Amino acid sequence: MPEANGSVVVQRRSLTLIHCVSVIVGIVIGSGIFASPGRVLRESGSVGGSFLVWVAAGVYSLVGALCYAELGTRDPANGGDYLYIREGYGECTAFVFSWTQLTVLRPGSQAIASIIFARYLAEAFLPNFNADGSSSDGDLRVKALAIVLLVILSVANGQGTRFAGNIQVAATFVKVACLVFLVVGALIHIAVGGSTHGTFSAGFQPVASTDASQVGHALIAALWAFDGWAYLNNALGAVVRPERNLPLAILLGVTFVTAAYVLVNIAYLVLLGPAAVVDSSAVATDAARALIGESAAKVIPVLVAISALGTVNGSILTGSRLYQATAEKGYFPAALARTARGGAPRVAIGVGCVWAIGLVLVGDFSRLVDYFGFGANIFYGLAALCVVKFRKMDRRGSREARPLFSGDEDGGIEMGAEDGSSGECAREEHTSNEEAHRSQSGDRHIFRAPLVPFSPMLFAMGAVLVAGNTFAQVPWQSAIASLFILSGIPLFYVMRRRRRGR
């Protein structure tokens, strides 16, 4: 793996296809499917409309994910979006992306999921927890449980990539088992003649008043439940046969999640009815209670907590590799690039843990959601558009980048050390020349996303609309996130001067 000084450390690839699928499914199926269905149904206005929203969110996510599959097979190294944005738009834009991930997006998502874990676990085991119905996210017991989870999973990830991957497989198995239980239970409910509450005849009959803007809000809520499909690309340096396993994992993972979400929403509606789903604040618990009685009050919160645990673990596993990749180029402290036995970047994991703990301590859940929601979509869109840019470069026989922000005096990409030697990839088979690597890998190893340029352009347009809607809904929180993003530009020049002064 290339480091800031140009040396190479070989990383063993240890994540198999089952690990890759588990990372995608385990990160995506967090708390969204347990929290979003009521909002999606209410704001889409009808049962039929809600299913269209869920399917549209799945298709949209798959379009973006297939673009990432092509990008990942072009450059199967740790770093993901950072590498694509770096080559597509230059060092400054890539640094701003990594800075945003380090300060806002990745620790924010880990803090959100850890608080969800703690809240549901406290609901299951702490007597009289939240008995007055007030918000529990500021409860010190919740914060303490969230911090304990972050520390334990960070230590576990520090033991090695394969160990962290096995935790991800186990957590994903539990959350999938929870969804299967609800779906199979609903089928049995129908088979024995239980009421379906008019679910299959409801169609597009209104269950709540709505308008076009609210349908947009419903789509955003559904997309939040799909967030995380891009994270596997950050850890491709640890994936076995990435040219095969990345596209397969993305296709299987996102398709499975979409089908699971549709089936689970059918289960909710069959067991509870549309009105109850809209009004429920804990729809999974209420649906399980309809199946197995009051014992669901303990079983489902524990399963939701394990689901959130899988999201935190997957985010730590992939996010630390992003910080590591940026450090290897000399733009984050060199200590973040260090890899321990087992392939774990322990310093990067520790830094992410400390920052996520800080967010848990200073904010409640609702503020964390607003803080997290704005930043990701712009960079998702930029990365997807790199597919169009790279194909044009391929046709010209050039992969020279044109920086979005002026910051690369050579007008292109700095590759590793200041003497021009290559630092492009964290691969098992590292080369000192980009063209030699491309000829070695060959186009036959590159997955080709369908309908290019239309698919990445459509995805990027959607990303801008989602980001704009979020900014309109929570302008102050989005403005804070924007300040964090823009603060990366002057910091880039400081880090570049420091890097060149070595």
C-alpha positions in Angstrom: 0.0 0.0 0.0 1.6 3.3 -0.9 2.4 5.7 1.9 3.1 9.4 2.0 6.8 8.8 1.5 6.3 6.7 -1.5 7.0 3.3 0.1 4.8 0.4 -0.5 3.1 -1.9 2.0 1.2 -4.9 0.6 -2.3 -5.3 2.0 -3.8 -8.8 2.1 -7.2 -9.0 0.5 -9.5 -10.8 2.9 -13.1 -9.7 2.2 -15.0 -12.3 0.2 -18.3 -11.9 -1.7 -20.4 -12.7 1.4 -18.5 -10.1 3.4 -19.1 -7.5 0.6 -22.8 -8.2 0.4 -23.0 -8.1 4.2 -21.2 -4.7 4.2 -23.8 -3.2 1.8 -26.9 -4.9 3.2 -25.6 -4.4 6.8 -24.9 -0.7 6.4 -28.0 0.1 4.3 -30.5 -1.8 6.5 -30.0 0.3 9.6 -32.9 1.9 11.4 -34.5 3.5 8.3 -36.8 0.6 7.5 -38.0 0.7 11.2 -38.4 4.5 11.3 -39.3 5.7 7.8 -42.4 3.7 6.6 -45.0 5.8 8.4 -43.5 9.0 7.1 -43.2 7.6 3.5 -46.9 6.5 3.6 -48.1 9.7 5.1 -46.3 12.0 2.7 -46.9 9.9 -0.4 -50.6 10.0 0.4 -51.6 6.4 -0.5 -50.5 2.8 -0.2 -49.8 2.5 -3.9 -47.9 5.8 -3.9 -45.8 4.6 -1.0 -44.8 1.5 -2.9 -43.9 3.6 -6.0 -41.7 5.7 -3.7 -39.9 2.7 -2.2 -39.3 1.2 -5.7 -38.1 4.5 -7.1 -35.7 5.0 -4.2 -34.3 1.5 -4.9 -34.0 2.0 -8.6 -32.3 5.4 -8.1 -29.9 3.9 -5.6 -29.1 1.0 -8.0 -28.4 3.5 -10.8 -25.8 5.3 -8.6 -24.4 2.0 -7.2 -23.8 0.7 -10.7 -21.8 3.8 -11.5 -19.8 3.2 -8.4 -19.3 -0.4 -9.5 -17.6 0.8 -12.7 -15.5 3.3 -10.8 -14.5 0.7 -8.3 -13.4 -1.8 -10.9 -11.3 0.9 -12.6 -9.4 1.5 -9.4 -9.9 -1.3 -6.9 -8.1 0.4 -4.0 -9.0 1.8 -0.6 -10.4 5.3 -0.8 -13.4 4.9 -3.0 -15.0 8.3 -3.7 -11.7 10.1 -2.8 -9.8 8.4 -5.6 -12.5 9.0 -8.2 -13.0 12.7 -7.2 -9.3 13.1 -7.1 -8.8 11.9 -10.6 -11.9 13.5 -11.9 -11.7 17.0 -10.4 -8.3 17.3 -8.8 -6.6 17.1 -5.4 -8.4 20.0 -3.7 -11.9 18.7 -4.4 -10.9 15.3 -3.2 -9.5 16.7 -0.1 -12.6 18.6 0.6 -14.6 15.4 0.2 -12.4 13.5 2.7 -12.5 16.5 5.1 -16.3 16.5 4.9 -16.3 12.7 5.5 -14.0 13.0 8.5 -15.7 16.0 10.1 -19.4 15.5 9.2 -20.6 12.5 7.3 -18.9 9.4 8.6 -18.8 10.2 12.3 -22.2 11.7 12.0 -23.7 8.5 10.6 -21.9 6.5 13.3 -23.2 8.7 16.0 -26.8 8.5 14.7 -26.7 4.7 14.5 -25.0 4.3 17.9 -27.7 6.5 19.5 -30.4 4.4 17.8 -28.7 1.3 19.2 -28.5 2.7 22.7 -32.1 4.0 22.6 -33.6 0.7 21.6 -31.4 -1.3 23.9 -32.4 0.9 26.8 -36.1 0.6 25.8 -35.8 -3.2 26.1 -33.8 -3.5 29.3 -34.0 -0.4 31.4 -37.1 -0.2 33.6 -39.3 2.9 33.2 -37.0 4.2 30.4 -38.6 7.1 28.6 -41.8 6.6 30.7 -42.8 10.3 30.3 -42.7 10.0 26.5 -40.0 12.8 26.2 -37.1 12.6 23.8 -34.6 10.0 25.0 -31.7 11.0 22.8 -30.3 13.4 25.4 -30.5 10.8 28.2 -27.1 10.3 29.7 -27.7 6.5 29.8 -28.3 6.5 26.1 -25.2 8.6 25.4 -23.1 6.2 27.6 -24.4 3.1 25.8 -23.7 4.7 22.5 -20.1 5.6 23.5 -19.6 2.0 24.8 -20.7 0.6 21.4 -18.4 3.0 19.5 -15.4 2.0 21.6 -16.1 -1.8 21.5 -16.6 -1.8 17.7 -13.5 0.4 17.1 -11.4 -2.0 19.2 -12.9 -5.0 17.3 -12.1 -3.4 13.9 -8.6 -2.8 15.1 -8.1 -6.6 15.4 -8.2 -7.0 11.6 -10.2 -6.6 8.4 -11.4 -10.2 8.4 -12.5 -10.1 12.0 -14.5 -6.9 11.4 -16.0 -8.5 8.2 -17.1 -11.5 10.2 -18.9 -9.2 12.7 -20.6 -7.6 9.8 -21.8 -10.9 8.4 -23.2 -11.9 11.8 -25.0 -8.6 12.4 -26.4 -8.7 8.9 -27.7 -12.2 9.4 -29.6 -11.0 12.5 -31.2 -8.0 10.8 -32.2 -10.1 7.8 -33.7 -12.7 10.1 -35.8 -9.9 11.7 -37.2 -8.8 8.4 -37.8 -12.4 7.3 -39.7 -13.0 10.5 -42.0 -10.1 9.8 -42.6 -11.1 6.2 -43.2 -14.8 6.9 -45.4 -13.8 9.8 -47.5 -11.6 7.6 -47.9 -14.5 5.0 -49.0 -16.9 7.8 -51.4 -14.2 9.0 -53.0 -14.0 5.5 -53.0 -17.8 5.1 -55.0 -18.4 8.3 -57.6 -15.8 7.3 -56.4 -12.8 9.3 -57.5 -9.4 8.4 -55.4 -7.5 5.9 -57.0 -4.2 6.8 -57.8 -3.5 3.2 -54.2 -3.3 2.1 -54.5 -5.0 -1.2 -57.7 -3.0 -2.2 -56.4 0.3 -1.0 -54.5 1.1 -4.2 -54.1 4.8 -4.6 -56.9 5.8 -2.3 -55.7 8.6 -0.1 -54.8 7.8 3.4 -53.5 11.3 4.1 -53.7 14.7 2.4 -50.6 15.3 0.3 -49.1 17.4 -2.5 -46.2 17.2 -4.9 -43.7 18.7 -2.4 -44.7 16.1 0.2 -44.1 13.3 -2.3 -40.6 14.7 -2.7 -40.2 14.5 1.1 -41.4 10.9 1.0 -38.7 10.1 -1.5 -36.0 11.7 0.6 -37.2 9.7 3.7 -37.0 6.5 1.6 -33.5 7.4 0.2 -32.3 7.9 3.8 -33.2 4.2 4.4 -31.0 3.3 1.4 -28.0 5.4 2.3 -24.7 3.4 2.6 -24.6 1.5 -0.6 -21.4 3.4 -1.7 -19.4 2.6 1.4 -17.9 -0.7 0.2 -15.9 1.2 -2.4 -13.9 2.8 0.4 -12.4 -0.6 1.4 -11.8 -2.2 -2.0 -8.2 -2.7 -1.2 -9.3 -5.5 1.2 -11.7 -7.1 -1.2 -10.8 -10.4 -2.9 -11.3 -10.3 -6.7 -12.8 -6.8 -6.7 -13.4 -6.8 -10.5 -15.9 -9.6 -9.9 -17.1 -9.2 -6.3 -17.8 -5.5 -6.3 -20.4 -5.5 -9.1 -21.9 -8.7 -7.8 -22.2 -7.4 -4.3 -23.7 -4.1 -5.4 -26.3 -5.8 -7.7 -27.2 -8.5 -5.1 -27.1 -6.1 -2.1 -29.1 -3.2 -3.5 -31.6 -5.5 -5.2 -32.1 -7.5 -2.0 -32.6 -4.4 0.1 -35.2 -3.0 -2.4 -37.1 -6.2 -2.4 -36.9 -6.5 1.4 -38.2 -3.0 1.9 -41.2 -3.6 -0.3 -42.0 -6.9 1.4 -41.6 -5.5 4.9 -43.9 -2.6 4.1 -46.5 -5.0 2.9 -46.1 -6.9 6.2 -46.5 -3.7 8.2 -49.7 -2.8 6.2 -51.1 -6.3 6.4 -50.6 -6.6 10.2 -51.5 -3.1 11.2 -53.4 -1.3 8.4 -52.4 2.0 6.7 -53.8 4.3 9.4 -51.8 2.5 12.2 -48.6 2.6 10.1 -49.0 6.3 9.6 -49.5 6.9 13.3 -47.0 4.5 14.7 -43.7 5.7 16.2 -42.3 2.1 16.4 -43.9 0.4 13.5 -41.7 -2.8 13.6 -42.5 -3.3 17.3 -46.2 -2.7 16.7 -46.2 -5.2 13.8 -44.4 -7.8 15.8 -46.8 -7.3 18.7 -49.7 -8.1 16.4 -47.9 -11.4 15.6 -46.5 -12.6 19.0 -48.1 -10.4 21.6 -46.4 -8.2 24.2 -43.1 -10.2 24.1 -42.4 -8.2 21.0 -41.8 -5.2 23.2 -38.4 -6.7 24.1 -37.6 -8.8 21.1 -37.9 -6.2 18.3 -36.0 -3.4 20.1 -33.1 -5.8 20.6 -33.1 -6.7 16.9 -33.3 -3.1 15.9 -30.3 -2.4 18.2 -28.3 -5.2 16.5 -29.3 -3.7 13.1 -27.9 -0.3 14.2 -24.8 -2.1 15.4 -24.2 -3.5 12.0 -24.5 -0.1 10.5 -21.9 1.3 12.9 -19.5 -1.6 12.3 -19.7 -1.3 8.5 -19.2 2.5 8.6 -16.1 2.1 10.8 -14.7 -0.7 8.6 -15.1 1.3 5.4 -14.6 4.9 6.7 -11.3 4.3 8.3 -9.9 3.1 4.9 -11.0 6.4 3.4 -9.0 8.4 6.0 -6.1 6.0 5.4 -6.1 6.6 1.6 -6.1 10.4 2.1 -3.2 10.1 4.5 -1.3 8.0 2.1 -1.3 10.9 -0.3 0.1 13.2 2.4 -3.1 15.3 3.0 -4.0 13.8 6.4 -1.5 13.2 9.1 0.8 10.3 8.2 -0.2 8.3 11.3 -3.6 7.7 9.8 -2.0 5.7 7.0 -0.4 3.2 9.3 -1.7 -0.4 9.0 -1.5 -2.9 11.8 -1.3 -6.7 11.4 -4.5 -7.9 9.9 -4.8 -4.9 7.6 -6.5 -2.6 10.2 -5.7 1.1 10.1 -5.9 1.5 13.9 -5.0 5.2 14.1 -7.6 6.1 11.5 -10.2 3.9 13.4 -9.3 5.6 16.7 -9.6 9.1 15.2 -13.0 8.3 13.8 -14.1 6.9 17.1 -13.1 10.0 19.1 -14.9 12.3 16.6 -18.1 10.2 16.7 -18.0 10.2 20.5 -17.8 14.0 20.4 -20.9 14.2 18.3 -22.8 11.9 20.6 -21.9 14.1 23.5 -22.8 17.4 22.0 -26.0 16.7 20.0 -29.3 14.9 20.3 -30.7 12.6 17.6 -32.8 15.1 15.7 -29.9 17.5 15.4 -27.5 14.8 14.3 -29.9 13.7 11.5 -30.0 17.3 10.2 -26.2 17.6 10.6 -25.6 14.4 8.6 -28.3 14.7 5.9 -27.0 17.6 3.7 -23.4 16.8 2.8 -23.4 13.4 1.1 -25.5 13.9 -2.0 -23.4 16.5 -3.7 -20.3 14.3 -3.6 -22.3 11.2 -4.6 -23.4 13.1 -7.7 -19.9 14.4 -8.5 -18.4 10.9 -8.2 -21.1 9.4 -10.4 -20.3 12.0 -13.1 -16.7 10.7 -13.1 -18.0 7.7 -15.1 -18.8 10.1 -18.0 -15.5 12.0 -17.6 -13.4 8.8 -17.4 -15.0 7.3 -20.5 -14.2 10.5 -22.4 -10.7 10.3 -21.2 -10.5 6.7 -22.3 -11.5 7.7 -25.8 -8.9 10.5 -25.9 -6.3 8.1 -24.4 -5.8 10.5 -21.5 -6.8 10.4 -17.8 -5.7 14.0 -17.0 -8.0 15.6 -14.4 -9.3 19.1 -14.6 -9.6 20.5 -11.1 -13.0 21.8 -10.0 -11.3 24.0 -7.4 -7.9 25.5 -8.5 -5.3 23.8 -6.4 -3.2 21.6 -8.6 -0.5 23.7 -10.2 0.2 21.0 -12.7 -3.4 21.1 -13.9 -3.9 17.4 -13.2 -3.3 14.8 -10.6 -0.4 14.5 -8.3 0.5 10.8 -8.1 2.0 10.0 -4.7 5.5 11.4 -4.0 6.6 14.8 -5.1 9.1 13.4 -7.6 6.1 12.3 -9.7 6.3 8.6 -8.8 3.0 6.8 -8.6 0.9 6.7 -5.4 -2.3 6.0 -7.1 -3.6 2.8 -5.6 -3.5 0.6 -2.5 -3.3 -2.7 -4.3 -1.7 -6.0 -3.9 0.0 -5.5 -7.3 1.2 -2.0 -7.1 2.9 -0.4 -10.2 4.9 2.8 -10.5 3.2 3.8 -13.7 -0.5 4.4 -14.2 -0.5 3.4 -17.8 1.2 0.1 -17.1 -1.4 -0.7 -14.5 -4.2 0.1 -16.9 -2.7 -2.1 -19.6 -2.2 -4.8 -17.1 -5.7 -4.8 -15.8 -7.4 -4.3 -19.2 -10.9 -3.1 -20.0 -12.2 -6.7 -19.7 -11.9 -6.3 -15.9 -13.8 -3.1 -15.8 -17.6 -3.3 -15.2 -19.5 -1.1 -17.6 -22.4 0.8 -16.0 -25.5 0.8 -18.3 -27.0 3.7 -20.2 -24.0 6.0 -19.8 -24.0 9.1 -19.9 -27.7 9.2 -19.1 -27.6 7.1 -15.9 -24.9 9.1 -14.1 -26.4 12.4 -15.2 -29.8 11.4 -14.0 -28.3 10.3 -10.7 -26.4 13.5 -10.3 -29.5 15.6 -11.0 -31.4 13.6 -8.4 -28.5 14.2 -5.9 -28.6 17.9 -6.4 -32.4 18.0 -5.9 -32.2 16.0 -2.7 -29.4 18.2 -1.4 -31.4 21.3 -2.3 -34.5 20.0 -0.7 -32.6 19.3 2.5 -31.1 22.8 2.5 -34.6 24.3 2.1 -36.0 22.2 5.0 -33.2 22.7 7.5 -31.3 25.7 6.3 -29.3 26.5 9.5 -28.1 22.9 10.0 -27.3 22.7 6.3 -25.4 26.0 6.5 -23.3 24.6 9.3 -22.5 21.5 7.2 -21.6 23.8 4.3 -19.2 25.8 6.5 -17.5 22.5 7.4 -17.2 21.6 3.7 -15.9 25.0 2.6 -13.4 25.1 5.5 -11.6 22.3 3.7 -10.5 24.6 0.9 -8.1 26.8 2.9 -7.1 23.8 4.9 -6.1 22.0 1.7 -3.6 24.7 0.8 -2.1 24.6 4.3 -1.8 20.8 4.1 -0.3 21.0 0.6 2.3 23.5 1.7 3.2 21.3 4.6 3.3 18.2 2.3 5.7 19.9 -0.1 7.9 21.2 2.8 8.8 17.6 3.8 
